[in-house]
Amino acid sequence: MSKRDRDADRPKRGPAIQAAEHEAAKQRILDQAEAERTPLDDTTQAIPDRQRRRER
């Protein structure tokens, strides 16, 4: 049996490796986004404008 025949019988690993690398990269991006995320509590608090407070 030649090398070509043996290779033809083996399943292709390239697409599986590429899919695993893609999933790992996606997870790294999601983890980074979560780490840099601003908590909702910080974005919903009203901070009065100093100029408006002086006008009253």
CNS distance restraints for C-alpha pairs under 8 A (distance, minus, plus):
assign (resid   1 and name CA) (resid   5 and name CA) 6.24 0.50 0.50
assign (resid   1 and name CA) (resid   6 and name CA) 6.95 0.50 0.50
assign (resid   2 and name CA) (resid   6 and name CA) 6.50 0.50 0.50
assign (resid   3 and name CA) (resid   7 and name CA) 6.11 0.50 0.50
assign (resid   4 and name CA) (resid   8 and name CA) 6.17 0.50 0.50
assign (resid   5 and name CA) (resid   9 and name CA) 6.52 0.50 0.50
assign (resid   6 and name CA) (resid  10 and name CA) 6.66 0.50 0.50
assign (resid  12 and name CA) (resid  16 and name CA) 7.86 0.50 0.50
assign (resid  13 and name CA) (resid  17 and name CA) 6.10 0.50 0.50
assign (resid  14 and name CA) (resid  18 and name CA) 6.07 0.50 0.50
assign (resid  15 and name CA) (resid  19 and name CA) 6.04 0.50 0.50
assign (resid  16 and name CA) (resid  20 and name CA) 6.21 0.50 0.50
assign (resid  17 and name CA) (resid  21 and name CA) 6.19 0.50 0.50
assign (resid  18 and name CA) (resid  22 and name CA) 6.08 0.50 0.50
assign (resid  19 and name CA) (resid  23 and name CA) 6.16 0.50 0.50
assign (resid  20 and name CA) (resid  24 and name CA) 6.16 0.50 0.50
assign (resid  21 and name CA) (resid  25 and name CA) 6.13 0.50 0.50
assign (resid  22 and name CA) (resid  26 and name CA) 6.15 0.50 0.50
assign (resid  23 and name CA) (resid  27 and name CA) 6.17 0.50 0.50
assign (resid  24 and name CA) (resid  28 and name CA) 6.25 0.50 0.50
assign (resid  25 and name CA) (resid  29 and name CA) 6.33 0.50 0.50
assign (resid  26 and name CA) (resid  30 and name CA) 6.26 0.50 0.50
assign (resid  27 and name CA) (resid  31 and name CA) 6.04 0.50 0.50
assign (resid  28 and name CA) (resid  32 and name CA) 6.13 0.50 0.50
assign (resid  29 and name CA) (resid  33 and name CA) 6.11 0.50 0.50
assign (resid  30 and name CA) (resid  34 and name CA) 6.14 0.50 0.50
assign (resid  31 and name CA) (resid  35 and name CA) 6.24 0.50 0.50
assign (resid  32 and name CA) (resid  36 and name CA) 6.25 0.50 0.50
assign (resid  33 and name CA) (resid  37 and name CA) 5.92 0.50 0.50
assign (resid  38 and name CA) (resid  42 and name CA) 6.79 0.50 0.50
assign (resid  38 and name CA) (resid  43 and name CA) 7.27 0.50 0.50
assign (resid  39 and name CA) (resid  43 and name CA) 6.95 0.50 0.50
assign (resid  40 and name CA) (resid  44 and name CA) 6.41 0.50 0.50
assign (resid  41 and name CA) (resid  45 and name CA) 6.73 0.50 0.50
assign (resid  48 and name CA) (resid  52 and name CA) 7.46 0.50 0.50
assign (resid  48 and name CA) (resid  53 and name CA) 7.25 0.50 0.50
assign (resid  49 and name CA) (resid  53 and name CA) 6.55 0.50 0.50
assign (resid  50 and name CA) (resid  54 and name CA) 6.37 0.50 0.50
assign (resid  51 and name CA) (resid  55 and name CA) 6.44 0.50 0.50
assign (resid  52 and name CA) (resid  56 and name CA) 6.76 0.50 0.50
